[in-house]
Amino acid sequence: MDKYFVVAPDGAEYGPADLPGLTEWLREGRVLPQTLIRKNGETPVPAETLPELAAMFAAPPAPASPPFPTAVAVPAQFSSWDFIAKAWDLVKPHWLTLSAIAFIANVIGVVPYVGPCLMFVIGGAIYVGINRAILGLLAGKPPEIGMMFNGFDRFGQAFVANLIIVIAVSAGFILFIVPGVILAIMWMFVSLVLAETQLDFWEAMKASADLTVGYRWELFGLLLACIVVAIAGALACCVGIFVAQPVILTAMALAYRFLQAQKRLVAA
């Protein structure tokens, strides 16, 4: 009997499952058209290209769910402080590893002369890797420091997306402030979309913008709450910021999963 494995964006595999088990995952929304599936010892391919699943993908899609198993219950209502509290609970057991990741990312950016330029070039890929680690955390996989460098397969798309976002948001702030805030909210999930899909930069930006429709005031509130968390971290002898940053990123990932569930959007 054929065995199937779900391959997550960070390379982790879930399974094995037989064909009835795989089709059940599809009905539950845990397997999406672009979810990578390894059949027996073959090369992973998108689920929609498997002949045995083609008929199911031709039918009305199942409700959207994360493309790999999620071990964390996402809050049922949008609440900034619920997301942050849940994020803190998730970060606590792994605070040392996640703080080290935040520390390394910040150290790269402050290297005299070359640091800011280097981070401008590779920062997008770095944060794709960090967000893969955060999404893995939501799926029950302990983070590792090396995961922050796992996003370079999306280097080009992440660089172009960041370049456009920086220019557009900066222009929005300089001209009227409000457009800059709106654009920042619309594109706040681009790195997460790039982390778990193969979308190009423009499609990832559109997916993020679509996901935020109807929740932009709530997301603005989440951004303000995250600023409070960042300030509190900075006041904690400054080093607290390296704990605050993973909490903020995890809260953003929880909001991302919440909106996916609410909007029935497949970010793939």
C-alpha atoms as one frame of an Amber mdcrd trajectory, in Angstrom:
protein
   0.000   0.000   0.000   1.283   3.466  -0.908   2.441   5.703   1.927   2.146
   9.499   1.815   4.035  12.160   3.766   3.086  15.850   4.118   6.183  18.028
   3.687   6.069  21.340   5.609   7.863  24.511   4.332  10.706  23.944   6.815
  11.270  20.414   5.441   9.613  18.580   8.329   7.524  15.580   7.270   4.255
  14.383   8.772   3.005  10.851   8.246   2.984   8.295   6.940  -0.648   8.122
   5.898  -2.389   5.787   3.507  -4.645   7.154   0.747  -7.840   7.147   2.887
  -5.963   8.990   5.642  -4.572  11.519   3.153  -8.003  12.200   1.646  -9.377
  12.717   5.154  -6.662  15.327   5.785  -7.725  16.991   2.549 -11.397  17.098
   3.652 -10.312  18.671   6.940  -8.357  21.367   5.091  -4.984  20.158   6.356
  -3.844  19.333   2.808  -4.171  22.132   0.249  -3.602  22.127  -3.540  -0.005
  23.376  -3.215   0.852  21.311  -0.115   3.911  19.195  -0.925   3.292  15.450
  -0.699   5.952  12.748  -0.872   4.571   9.450  -2.111   6.679   6.528  -0.918
  10.287   7.419  -1.799   9.489   9.784  -4.636  10.219  13.516  -4.933   7.629
  15.701  -3.143   5.044  17.238  -5.485   2.020  19.546  -4.978  -0.985  17.549
  -3.801  -3.131  18.722  -6.704  -0.813  16.976  -9.191  -1.395  13.526  -7.682
  -3.868  11.682  -9.940  -5.499   9.967  -6.959  -6.432  13.380  -5.483  -7.386
  15.210  -8.678 -11.111  14.496  -8.376 -11.241  15.878  -4.837  -9.543  19.120
  -5.823 -12.061  19.535  -8.631 -14.833  19.572  -6.010 -15.616  22.625  -3.804
 -12.584  23.276  -1.556 -12.517  22.273   2.079 -12.295  25.044   4.714  -8.815
  26.515   4.851  -6.467  25.336   7.530  -2.713  25.429   8.044  -0.873  23.341
   5.413   0.608  21.159   8.139  -0.744  19.944  11.485  -1.223  22.692  14.075
  -0.700  21.816  17.717  -1.904  25.188  18.994  -5.516  26.258  19.421  -5.835
  29.703  17.840  -8.085  32.105  19.836 -11.668  32.047  18.548 -12.028  35.845
  18.638  -9.668  38.564  17.439  -8.115  39.976  20.580  -4.686  41.593  20.473
  -3.891  40.780  24.099  -5.155  37.192  23.736  -2.763  36.724  20.824   0.092
  38.225  22.841  -0.726  36.151  25.940  -0.879  32.992  23.831   2.372  33.969
  22.131   4.069  34.402  25.518   2.915  30.922  26.574   4.407  29.481  23.381
   7.674  31.414  23.597   8.347  30.749  27.295   9.588  27.134  26.951  11.886
  28.180  24.091  12.770  31.713  25.147  16.530  31.119  25.104  16.597  29.791
  21.533  14.193  32.410  20.224  16.026  35.208  22.043  19.285  34.008  20.480
  17.655  34.163  17.041  16.473  37.725  17.711  19.898  38.687  19.064  21.731
  37.348  15.987  19.329  39.116  13.609  19.870  42.407  15.445  23.645  41.980
  15.671  23.848  41.497  11.895  22.027  44.788  11.445  24.261  46.843  13.741
  27.653  45.800  12.410  29.358  49.148  11.696  29.085  50.391   8.107  28.124
  47.077   6.469  25.436  45.866   8.883  22.452  47.949   7.746  23.265  47.354
   4.069  23.715  43.636   4.641  20.438  43.370   6.547  18.664  45.342   3.839
  19.805  42.753   1.306  19.375  39.524   3.282  16.877  40.642   5.943  13.876
  39.455   3.952  15.270  35.941   3.661  16.314  35.958   7.328  12.784  36.820
   8.434  11.284  34.226   6.114  13.444  31.694   7.971  12.484  33.109  11.366
   8.802  32.997  10.451   9.181  29.395   9.343  10.545  28.654  12.800   7.577
  30.490  14.366   5.047  28.621  12.196   6.828  25.418  13.152   6.423  26.431
  16.799   2.668  26.739  16.212   2.775  23.256  14.695   4.493  21.841  17.778
   8.059  21.763  16.442  10.717  23.182  18.806  12.684  26.027  17.184  16.400
  25.781  16.456  18.785  28.663  15.842  19.742  27.359  12.400  16.137  27.712
  11.223  16.604  31.464  10.858  18.805  30.787   7.829  16.316  28.449   6.123
  14.611  31.201   4.129  17.229  31.763   1.439  15.285  29.647  -1.035  12.930
  32.687  -1.106  15.753  35.252  -1.195  14.816  36.990  -4.460  11.097  37.192
  -3.765  11.656  38.361  -0.173  14.149  41.037  -1.263  11.844  42.492  -3.941
   8.813  42.405  -1.621  10.743  44.176   1.146  12.094  46.764  -1.283   8.609
  47.637  -2.543   7.144  47.671   0.970   9.889  49.922   2.373   9.565  52.417
  -0.497   5.745  52.458  -0.536   5.253  52.582   3.240   7.956  55.237   3.670
   6.361  57.371   0.954   2.966  56.918   2.618   4.316  58.099   5.967   6.179
  61.039   4.471   3.200  62.274   2.476   0.146  61.709   4.653   1.046  59.191
   7.419  -2.325  57.394   7.185  -1.579  55.733   3.800   1.696  54.491   5.243
  -0.118  52.897   8.175  -2.686  51.292   5.867  -0.005  49.860   3.578   1.988
  48.567   6.572  -1.117  46.744   7.817  -2.006  45.374   4.375   1.443  43.871
   3.905   2.209  42.808   7.473   1.856  39.094   6.621   3.981  39.029   3.448
   6.921  37.320   5.159   4.598  34.648   6.595   3.024  34.045   3.184   6.459
  33.729   1.572   7.531  31.401   4.391   4.883  28.770   3.686   4.080  29.145
  -0.011   5.828  29.365  -3.359   3.980  32.533  -4.383   6.034  35.264  -6.041
   6.471  38.596  -4.271   3.475  40.340  -5.868   1.070  37.459  -5.292   2.304
  37.197  -1.698   1.634  40.909  -1.208  -1.870  40.492  -2.681  -2.521  37.453
  -0.451  -1.496  39.432   2.628  -3.664  42.401   1.626  -6.674  40.144   0.960
  -6.233  38.478   4.318  -6.461  41.801   6.163  -9.716  42.977   4.558 -12.337
  43.610   7.219  -9.825  43.393  10.082  -7.567  46.387   9.505  -8.709  48.340
  12.568  -8.170  45.217  14.684  -4.722  44.725  13.151  -3.888  48.362  13.851
  -4.751  47.659  17.478  -2.483  44.601  17.402   0.386  46.726  16.078  -0.133
  49.238  18.896  -0.174  46.412  21.464   3.059  45.035  19.978   4.668  48.473
  20.323   3.765  48.382  24.029   5.372  44.922  24.296   8.507  46.163  22.522
   8.793  49.186  24.834   8.332  46.971  27.885  11.065  44.676  26.579  13.425
  47.578  25.955  12.853  48.862  29.485  13.769  45.473  30.946  17.477  46.274
  31.028  17.337  46.486  27.209  17.929  42.723  26.810  14.219  42.103  27.250
  13.715  43.266  23.678  15.211  39.974  22.509  12.362  38.150  24.259   9.763
  40.706  23.200  10.593  40.274  19.516   9.750  36.534  19.377   6.557  37.219
  21.350   5.561  39.858  18.780   6.350  37.602  15.809   4.423  34.731  17.388
   1.421  36.982  18.069   1.513  38.027  14.408   1.624  34.383  13.320  -1.384
  33.601  15.533  -3.291  36.516  13.971  -2.289  35.193  10.543  -3.681  31.739
  11.333  -6.828  33.310  12.813  -7.479  35.306   9.641  -6.850  32.270   7.455
  -9.484  30.375   9.373 -11.938  33.286   9.346 -11.516  34.196   5.711 -11.261
  30.633   4.412  -8.264  31.820   2.415  -5.619  29.408   1.240  -2.292  31.318
   1.335  -0.597  28.991  -1.087
